[in-house]
Amino acid sequence: MNNPIGSGMESKLKGEAVARLIPEKREGILEPAILILADGEEFEGEAFGARSSAATGELVFNTSLSGYQEIITDPSYAGQVVAFTYPHIGNYGTNSGDDESAHPFLSGIITRDVALRPSSWRSEESLDDFLVRHGVPGITGIDTRRLTRHLRSAGAVPGAFGTDESEVRALASSATGTDGIDLAATVSTKASYIYGDDDAPFTVVAYDFGIKRTILRHLAGSGCRVEVVPASTPASEVIARNPDGIFLSNGPGDPSAVVGAAANALALVESGIPLFGICLGHQILGLALGAQTYKLPFGHHGGNHPVRNELTGRVEITSQNHNYAVDPGAMERSVKITHVNLNDGVVEGLRLTDAPVFSVQHHPEAGPGPHESSYLFEEFTTLMTEVR
């Protein structure tokens, strides 16, 4: 039977299908820009946000379908450039209620298609204006599918992007990653502050390695008055406050580079005060217990990571944002692995059998993401009640 569509028409349709996969360029609206990775991969796009001749950072991709503002303002992305795999970013704008910190700490963002005119009753500002106000550069019109595939093969690699091609090329060849840098010190609060009601039933001291506001809301919602302290606070000062519990927050970068954190965590464990760690706090606790940490090829960044609770057998879909993980092989204390990532077997949770201490690698507070692990905040308050 003859093909009812002629070869010329068939080629035309195939060409149109391919063209739909290529990000649309908006000439005359956005300035041309280029993205170059340290390994030589190149992508053409357009600049938006804070205009920059060249910006550098370690490239990672995030698979979340929404919540771009929470991701952009998560301090855990300090030193990194975030590529969004979801194609349309900025369509519902930004608003002050979705900020996870006072301002973004990341080095830039990459999108396939940015919405310059948001549509949402909650929107107070476009994403473009938000980034301009905070000095964060972006590049759009990028084939993020190709970029993500490359990062999955090559790992989280450094790179540069901007409007000055010669400057971008020079910076890309010398760009560095996040290894060995104490990024927590750059995002932590400089002075202690209180979050929550003074008459709350529990008092908690939270180490700020890059804490998110949604975490503080969950702690306060669980009945905690939280005193947030700088990442460098000596353990002796925290123990002297005699809190009901201690919290080790999320944060950016290499856990082994956070000065004094593991030694402080060990002293806090030995104090007998209930302790809960999330993400970077989980990794720091692992180091305190004698474990090693290692860097994942491209990390876990997104809101759809399956984690099995080894205590219940229940599978939870979790929000994650980290490049490093804990290898529990050399731990010097009696520790039970409580959670495991079903994608790659990464240790997602630890609990000491001889002390009121536990931690998870994923983000039970979400912001953005699923809330299937939010019960962990109640487990923390239950632990504090039992130890009283």
Long-range contacts (C-beta under 8 A, 24 or more apart in sequence): 21-143, 21-145, 22-143, 23-112, 23-113, 23-140, 23-141, 23-142, 23-143, 24-113, 24-141, 25-141, 26-141, 29-116, 30-140, 30-141, 31-163, 32-163, 33-139, 33-161, 33-162, 33-163, 34-161, 34-162, 34-163, 34-165, 34-168, 35-110, 35-139, 35-142, 35-147, 35-159, 35-160, 35-161, 35-168, 36-159, 36-160, 36-161, 36-168, 36-169, 36-172, 37-150, 37-154, 37-157, 37-158, 37-159, 37-172, 38-157, 38-158, 38-159, 38-172, 38-173, 38-175, 39-154, 39-157, 41-147, 41-150, 41-154, 41-159, 43-142, 43-143, 43-146, 43-147, 44-141, 44-142, 45-110, 45-139, 45-140, 45-141, 45-142, 45-161, 46-139, 46-140, 46-141, 47-137, 47-138, 47-139, 47-162, 47-163, 48-114, 48-116, 48-128, 48-131, 48-138, 48-139, 48-140, 49-108, 49-109, 49-127, 49-128, 49-131, 49-132, 49-136, 49-137, 49-138, 50-131, 50-132, 50-134, 50-135, 50-136, 50-137, 50-138, 51-137, 51-163, 52-108, 52-137, 52-161, 52-162, 52-163, 53-162, 53-163, 53-164, 53-167, 53-168, 54-160, 54-161, 54-162, 54-163, 54-164, 54-167, 54-168, 54-170, 54-171, 55-81, 55-107, 55-108, 55-137, 55-160, 55-161, 55-162, 56-81, 56-107, 56-158, 56-159, 56-160, 56-171, 56-172, 56-175, 57-81, 57-106, 57-107, 57-108, 57-158, 57-159, 57-175, 58-107, 58-156, 58-157, 58-158, 58-175, 58-176, 58-177, 58-178, 58-323, 59-83, 59-110, 59-147, 59-151, 59-156, 59-157, 59-158, 59-159, 60-151, 60-156, 60-298, 60-299, 60-301, 60-323, 61-85, 61-144, 61-147, 61-148, 61-151, 61-298, 61-301, 62-301, 62-302, 62-321, 63-301, 63-302, 63-303, 63-304, 64-302, 64-303, 64-304, 64-319, 64-368, 64-369, 65-303, 66-368, 67-98, 67-303, 67-367, 67-368, 67-369, 68-127, 69-94, 69-95, 69-98, 69-99, 69-127, 69-130, 70-98, 70-99, 70-100, 70-212, 70-214, 70-367, 70-368, 71-321, 71-368, 72-104, 72-106, 72-109, 72-131, 72-136, 73-98, 73-99, 73-100, 73-101, 73-103, 73-104, 74-100, 74-101, 74-106, 74-210, 74-212, 74-250, 74-321, 75-100, 75-101, 75-105, 75-187, 75-210, 75-211, 75-212, 75-250, 75-251, 75-252, 76-210, 76-212, 76-250, 76-251, 76-252, 76-279, 76-280, 76-321, 76-322, 77-104, 77-105, 77-106, 77-252, 77-321, 78-105, 78-106, 78-183, 78-186, 78-187, 78-210, 78-252, 78-253, 79-106, 79-107, 79-178, 79-181, 79-183, 79-252, 79-253, 80-106, 80-107, 80-156, 80-178, 80-252, 81-106, 81-107, 81-108, 81-109, 81-110, 81-159, 81-161, 82-106, 82-108, 82-109, 82-110, 82-301, 83-109, 83-110, 83-111, 83-142, 83-144, 83-147, 83-148, 83-151, 84-109, 84-110, 84-111, 84-112, 84-144, 85-144, 85-145, 85-148, 85-302, 87-111, 87-112, 87-113, 87-144, 88-112, 88-113, 88-115, 89-113, 89-114, 89-115, 89-127, 90-114, 90-115, 90-116, 90-118, 90-126, 90-127, 90-128, 91-115, 91-118, 91-119, 91-120, 92-118, 92-119, 92-120, 92-122, 92-123, 93-118, 93-119, 93-120, 93-122, 93-123, 93-124, 93-125, 93-126, 93-127, 94-118, 94-123, 94-124, 94-125, 94-126, 94-127, 94-130, 95-122, 95-123, 95-124, 95-125, 96-124, 97-122, 99-213, 100-212, 100-213, 100-214, 100-367, 101-187, 101-210, 101-212, 101-213, 103-134, 104-131, 104-134, 104-136, 105-186, 105-187, 105-210, 105-252, 106-136, 107-136, 108-136, 108-137, 108-138, 108-139, 108-161, 109-136, 109-138, 109-139, 110-138, 110-139, 110-140, 110-142, 110-144, 110-147, 110-161, 111-138, 111-139, 111-140, 111-142, 111-144, 112-140, 112-141, 112-142, 112-143, 112-144, 112-145, 113-140, 113-141, 114-138, 114-140, 137-161, 137-162, 151-298, 152-297, 152-298, 155-297, 155-298, 156-297, 156-298, 156-299, 156-323, 178-252, 178-253, 178-254, 178-323, 179-254, 179-257, 179-295, 180-254, 180-256, 180-257, 181-253, 181-254, 181-257, 182-253, 182-254, 182-257, 182-258, 182-259, 183-210, 183-251, 183-252, 183-253, 183-254, 183-257, 184-209, 184-210, 184-231, 184-251, 184-252, 184-253, 184-258, 184-261, 184-280, 185-231, 185-232, 185-258, 185-259, 187-251, 187-252, 188-230, 188-231, 188-232, 188-251, 189-228, 189-229, 189-230, 190-230, 191-230, 192-227, 192-228, 192-229, 192-230, 192-233, 193-227, 193-228, 194-225, 194-226, 194-227, 194-228, 195-219, 195-220, 195-225, 195-226, 195-228, 196-220, 196-224, 196-225, 196-226, 197-225, 198-225, 199-225, 200-224, 200-225, 202-244, 202-245, 202-381, 202-384, 203-227, 203-241, 203-243, 203-244, 203-245, 204-243, 204-244, 204-245, 204-246, 204-247, 204-384, 205-229, 205-238, 205-241, 205-243, 205-245, 205-246, 205-247, 206-246, 206-247, 206-248, 206-249, 207-231, 207-233, 207-238, 207-246, 207-247, 207-248, 207-249, 207-261, 207-264, 207-281, 208-249, 208-251, 209-248, 209-249, 209-250, 209-251, 209-252, 209-258, 209-261, 209-280, 209-281, 209-284, 210-249, 210-250, 210-251, 210-252, 210-280, 211-249, 211-250, 211-251, 212-249, 212-250, 212-363, 212-365, 212-367, 213-367, 214-365, 214-366, 214-367, 215-247, 215-249, 215-250, 215-278, 215-365, 215-367, 217-365, 218-364, 218-365, 218-374, 218-377, 219-247, 219-377, 221-377, 222-377, 222-378, 222-380, 222-381, 223-381, 224-381, 231-258, 231-261, 232-259, 232-260, 233-264, 234-260, 234-264, 235-263, 235-264, 235-265, 235-267, 235-268, 235-271, 236-267, 238-264, 238-268, 239-267, 239-268, 239-271, 239-273, 243-273, 244-273, 244-274, 244-384, 244-387, 244-388, 245-273, 245-274, 245-275, 245-276, 245-380, 245-381, 245-383, 245-384, 246-273, 246-274, 246-275, 246-276, 247-275, 247-276, 247-277, 247-278, 247-281, 247-380, 248-275, 248-276, 248-277, 248-278, 248-280, 248-281, 248-282, 248-284, 248-285, 248-359, 249-278, 249-279, 249-280, 249-281, 250-278, 250-279, 250-280, 250-281, 250-321, 250-363, 251-279, 251-280, 251-281, 252-280, 253-280, 253-323, 253-324, 254-293, 254-295, 254-324, 255-280, 255-283, 255-284, 255-286, 255-287, 255-293, 255-324, 256-287, 256-293, 258-284, 261-287, 262-287, 262-288, 263-288, 269-333, 269-352, 269-355, 269-357, 270-355, 272-355, 272-356, 272-387, 273-356, 273-387, 274-356, 274-357, 274-380, 274-383, 274-384, 274-387, 275-355, 275-356, 275-357, 275-358, 275-359, 276-357, 276-358, 276-359, 276-376, 276-380, 276-383, 277-358, 277-359, 277-360, 278-359, 278-360, 278-362, 278-363, 278-364, 278-365, 279-321, 279-322, 279-360, 279-361, 279-362, 279-363, 280-322, 281-359, 282-326, 282-349, 282-350, 282-359, 282-360, 282-361, 283-322, 283-324, 283-325, 283-326, 283-361, 285-350, 285-357, 285-359, 286-326, 286-328, 286-331, 286-347, 286-350, 286-359, 289-331, 289-332, 289-333, 289-335, 289-350, 289-352, 290-330, 290-331, 290-332, 290-333, 291-326, 291-327, 291-328, 291-329, 291-330, 291-331, 292-326, 292-327, 292-329, 292-330, 293-324, 293-325, 293-326, 293-327, 294-324, 294-325, 294-327, 295-323, 295-324, 295-325, 296-322, 296-323, 296-324, 296-325, 296-344, 296-346, 298-323, 299-323, 299-324, 300-341, 300-343, 300-346, 300-361, 302-369, 303-366, 303-368, 303-369, 303-370, 304-370, 305-341, 305-343, 305-362, 306-341, 306-342, 306-343, 307-339, 307-340, 307-341, 307-342, 307-348, 307-349, 307-362, 307-373, 308-339, 308-340, 308-342, 309-338, 309-339, 309-349, 310-336, 310-337, 310-338, 310-339, 310-340, 310-349, 311-338, 315-342, 316-362, 316-370, 316-372, 316-373, 317-370, 317-372, 318-348, 318-362, 318-363, 318-364, 318-369, 318-370, 318-372, 318-373, 319-362, 319-363, 319-366, 319-367, 319-368, 319-369, 319-370, 320-361, 320-362, 320-363, 321-363, 322-361, 325-361, 326-350, 326-361, 356-383, 356-386, 356-387, 358-383
